[in-house]
Amino acid sequence: MGGRPGGDGRFDGAAALGEMLIWTGGVGGCVVTQLFRMAQGRRETADDTATLAALTNGFQQNGRTFEALMLDMVADAAFIH
């Protein structure tokens, strides 16, 4: 890879770019936010901050699996209401 954990530096190919983006820590939150927007049919509000934080934390703890994220999202009260 050649880049630093902060995400700046050189990379060689898509896999290395993906690895670099994961190291920055921002990818998880972005994935969660985009899926939340699609699932809710709206942009997030200040009231969604705790939900998004919990979903992002779960996404990272579950090895960043999309399937687990989707299950967590539909099980959340914010999705049901």
N, C-alpha and C positions, 0 to 999 in steps of 0.2 A: 504494500500500500504506500508507504513512504510519508503519509500525512501524520499530523499530530492528532491526539484525541480530541482537540477542540474543533477539528473538522477542516482546518486550513492546511494546505499542502498538496502534493501531487498524488494522483491515483492512476491506475492503469486498468481501464475497462469498467463496465457497468457494475460488476460484482464488487470491485474495490470502492467505487463511488458509493454504493449502497452501504458497505461496511463503514465508510467514513461518516455517512449521514447518521447511521445508528449511533456511532460514538458521540455525536454532538448532543444526543438526548432529545432533540426536538422532533424527530420523526414520529415517535409514539403519540405525542400530543396532536400532531397534525393529522395523523391517520384517524385518531379517535374523533377529533373535531369534524373532519370531513364526513365520516360515517354518521355521526350524530346529526349533522345538517341534512343529510340524505334521508335518514330514518324519520326525523321529525318534520321534514318539509319546511324548515325554517332555519334562520341563523340563531346561534346561541345568544342568550341574554345573561345579565349578571346573575339571575336566579339559577342558571345552569352551571355556575362555576364549580360548586361542590360535586355535582354529578360528573362533570367532565374530568375533574381531578381524580375521583374514585375510579372512573373507567380507564383513565390513562395509567394509574397505578396498577390496576388489575391487568391491563394489557402488558405492561412491562414485567409483572410478576409471573404471568402465565407464558412467558417466553415469546411474547409478541405474536401469538397465533390469532389469525383473523377470526377463526371459528369461535374461539373462546370470547373474543371481544364482542362478536355479534350476540352470543348467548347472554353475556353480561348486560349488554345494552337492552335487549328485549325483556330481560328480567327486572330491569330497573323501573321504579315507580314513575319516573319521568316519561318513560316510553308508554306506559299503560294509560296514563291520563292525558 
